[in-house]
Amino acid sequence: MKHPAISTEDPSYRKRTPVLPVVGAKTMTLGAPASLSWDGAAPRPFQIAVEDSVLDDLKRRLRAARWPDQIPGEPWRYGTNLEYLKALCAYWHDSYDWRKNEAELNRFKQYKVVIGGTEIHFIHEPGEGLNPRPLLLSHGWPGSFYEYHKLIPRLTRPSAHGGDPADAFTVVVPSLPGYGFSFTPGQRRFGINEISTICAALMADVLGYPRFSAHGHDWGAFIASRLGYGVAAGHSHHPAGHTARTLRIATAHCG
């Protein structure tokens, strides 16, 4: 079951100023090898539910931390200040409420789907308005989808943050293969080409967005760039000729 595609042929869409690469994803997945394709099963809803035993083990390891000495001289000159690090670990052990934050993350619409033989976790948050533009956000290394948790509501519901509903995006944030909830021990490893093909399959084949914008930072910037520009001719899973436009990137403080 594919999610309905969002049309980008609406005249109001063309009048707006695009701020990110716009990728014609269908041409990227037509030549993809079967080993990197979607298995055809519909995405299944996913909720984060870390077992109590995992949290208990984390607290045990925090209690058992073996501390080095504080390097003589000016604090932070040679690395992390020891007292700061001890205070941080004490906060994690004594004060941080994982269940509260877990519940906050589970407010996002999350799914898992198998692409390239790997379970891919992703957020898929529909935007408000008549024609929200589909947008793929790729996180960095080492990182996770959490890096975008403050940005997602601003992109999907701009009217709630003083913006125009006509500027809304439908946001897709995957956990890149090998990261967080897109990892299982012993799974296949991927490079930039394979990950960008998997992301294109997620957007075009699974979610039904033949055209979408892409943004990433750190490692995710390489993924977004590969989606936007493709690779040299001869890589069959990224056939040449897909459309891409790279335009001005707008920035704003997200608090």
C-alpha positions in Angstrom: 0.0 0.0 0.0 1.5 3.3 -1.1 0.7 6.6 0.6 -0.9 9.1 -1.8 1.6 11.1 -3.8 1.6 14.8 -3.3 1.4 16.8 -6.5 4.0 19.5 -7.2 2.2 20.7 -10.3 -0.1 23.0 -8.3 0.6 26.6 -9.6 1.0 27.9 -6.0 3.9 25.4 -5.6 5.7 26.8 -8.6 5.4 30.3 -7.3 7.1 29.6 -4.0 10.9 29.8 -3.6 12.3 26.2 -3.2 15.0 26.0 -0.6 16.4 22.5 -1.0 17.4 20.1 -3.8 14.3 18.7 -5.6 14.8 15.1 -6.6 12.9 13.1 -9.3 13.2 9.9 -7.3 11.4 7.5 -9.7 14.3 7.6 -12.1 16.6 6.7 -9.3 14.8 3.5 -8.3 13.9 2.1 -11.7 17.4 0.7 -12.1 18.0 -0.3 -8.5 19.1 -3.9 -8.0 16.7 -6.3 -6.3 19.0 -6.4 -3.3 18.3 -2.7 -2.6 14.6 -2.6 -3.4 11.5 -2.5 -1.2 10.0 -5.9 -0.3 6.5 -4.7 -1.1 5.1 -5.1 2.4 3.2 -2.0 3.8 5.0 0.0 6.5 4.0 -1.1 9.9 3.5 1.3 12.8 6.3 1.5 15.3 6.6 2.8 18.9 9.8 3.1 20.9 9.6 0.8 24.0 13.0 0.4 25.6 13.0 -2.5 28.1 13.5 -1.8 31.8 16.4 -4.2 31.8 18.2 -2.0 29.3 17.7 1.1 31.5 18.7 -0.7 34.6 21.9 -1.8 32.9 22.7 1.7 31.8 22.3 3.0 35.4 24.5 0.2 36.6 27.3 1.1 34.2 27.0 4.8 35.1 27.4 4.0 38.8 30.4 1.8 38.0 32.3 4.4 35.9 36.0 4.6 36.7 37.2 8.2 36.6 40.7 9.4 35.6 42.4 12.2 37.3 41.8 15.8 36.4 44.7 17.0 34.2 46.6 19.8 35.9 46.2 23.2 34.3 43.4 25.3 32.9 40.0 23.4 32.8 39.0 22.1 29.3 42.4 22.9 27.8 43.2 19.2 27.3 39.6 17.8 27.0 36.5 17.5 29.0 36.5 18.9 32.6 36.3 15.9 35.0 33.8 17.6 37.4 31.5 18.5 34.5 31.6 14.9 33.2 30.8 13.6 36.7 27.9 16.0 37.0 26.6 14.9 33.6 26.7 11.2 34.5 25.0 12.0 37.8 22.2 13.8 35.9 21.7 10.8 33.6 21.6 8.4 36.6 19.6 10.4 39.0 17.4 12.9 37.1 16.9 12.1 33.4 13.4 10.7 32.8 13.7 8.4 29.8 10.0 7.3 29.9 8.9 11.0 29.7 11.1 11.6 26.7 10.2 8.2 25.1 6.5 9.3 25.3 7.4 12.6 23.6 9.1 10.8 20.8 6.2 8.5 20.3 4.0 11.4 19.5 5.6 11.3 16.1 4.1 8.9 13.5 6.8 6.2 13.2 7.0 3.2 11.0 9.3 0.3 9.9 9.6 -1.1 6.4 12.1 -3.5 4.8 14.2 -2.1 2.0 17.4 -3.8 0.8 16.8 -6.6 3.2 17.1 -4.2 6.2 14.3 -2.9 8.5 14.3 0.9 8.0 12.8 3.0 10.8 11.3 6.4 9.8 9.1 9.2 10.9 6.4 10.3 8.4 4.6 13.4 9.6 2.0 14.9 7.2 2.1 18.7 6.7 -0.9 21.0 7.1 -2.6 22.8 4.2 -3.6 21.8 0.7 -0.3 20.9 -0.8 2.5 20.3 1.7 5.8 19.5 -0.1 7.5 16.1 0.7 10.8 16.6 2.4 13.4 14.0 3.4 15.7 14.9 6.4 18.9 12.9 6.8 20.8 12.9 10.2 24.5 13.0 10.8 27.1 10.7 12.3 27.1 9.7 15.1 23.5 10.7 15.4 19.8 9.8 15.0 16.4 11.1 13.9 16.2 12.9 17.2 18.4 15.7 15.8 15.3 16.9 14.0 12.7 16.6 16.8 12.4 20.3 17.3 12.4 21.1 13.6 9.7 18.7 12.5 6.7 20.5 14.0 7.9 23.8 12.6 8.0 22.3 9.1 4.8 20.4 9.3 2.7 23.0 11.2 4.2 26.5 10.4 0.9 28.2 11.4 1.5 27.1 15.0 4.8 28.9 15.0 3.8 32.2 13.3 4.2 30.9 9.7 2.1 30.4 6.7 0.3 27.0 6.2 1.1 27.3 2.5 4.8 26.8 3.4 4.3 23.4 5.1 6.2 20.3 4.4 5.3 16.6 4.8 8.4 15.4 6.6 10.1 12.0 6.4 13.0 11.4 8.8 14.6 7.9 8.5 17.0 6.3 10.9 19.8 5.7 8.3 20.7 2.0 7.8 22.9 0.9 10.7 21.7 3.7 13.1 19.3 3.4 16.0 16.2 1.6 15.2 17.4 0.7 11.6 20.0 -1.7 13.0 20.0 -5.3 14.0 23.3 -7.3 14.8 24.8 -8.9 11.7 22.9 -6.9 9.2 24.3 -5.9 5.8 26.4 -2.7 5.8 25.9 0.1 3.3 27.8 3.0 1.8 26.6 6.4 0.5 25.3 5.0 -2.9 23.3 2.2 -1.3 21.9 4.5 1.5 20.8 7.1 -1.0 19.1 4.4 -3.2 17.3 3.1 -0.1 16.1 6.6 0.8 14.9 7.1 -2.8 13.0 3.8 -2.6 11.5 4.9 0.7 10.2 8.2 -0.7 9.2 7.1 -4.2 8.2 3.4 -3.9 7.0 3.1 -0.3 5.5 6.5 0.3 4.6 7.4 -3.3 6.4 10.7 -3.7 7.9 10.8 -7.2 9.4 14.2 -6.4 10.7 15.5 -3.1 13.2 17.8 -1.5 16.1 16.5 0.5 18.2 18.0 3.3 21.0 16.6 5.5 23.8 17.6 7.7 27.2 16.0 8.5 26.9 12.5 7.0 23.3 13.2 6.0 24.6 16.0 3.7 26.5 13.4 1.6 23.2 11.4 1.3 21.2 14.5 0.3 23.9 15.5 -2.2 23.9 12.0 -3.7 20.2 12.1 -4.0 20.4 15.6 -5.7 23.2 15.0 -8.1 23.3 11.2 -8.6 26.6 9.4 -9.4 28.7 9.0 -12.5 27.2 6.9 -15.4 27.8 3.2 -15.0 26.3 2.8 -11.5 23.2 0.9 -12.5 21.4 1.6 -9.2 21.6 5.3 -9.8 20.9 5.8 -13.5 21.9 9.2 -14.9 19.3 11.7 -15.9 17.2 12.2 -12.9 16.1 15.8 -12.3 17.6 17.9 -9.5 17.6 21.6 -8.7 19.8 23.0 -5.9 18.6 26.3 -4.7 19.0 28.7 -1.8 18.9 27.1 1.7 16.9 29.1 4.2 17.9 29.0 7.9 16.1 29.9 11.0 16.6 29.5 14.8 14.6 26.7 16.1 15.0 27.4 19.8 
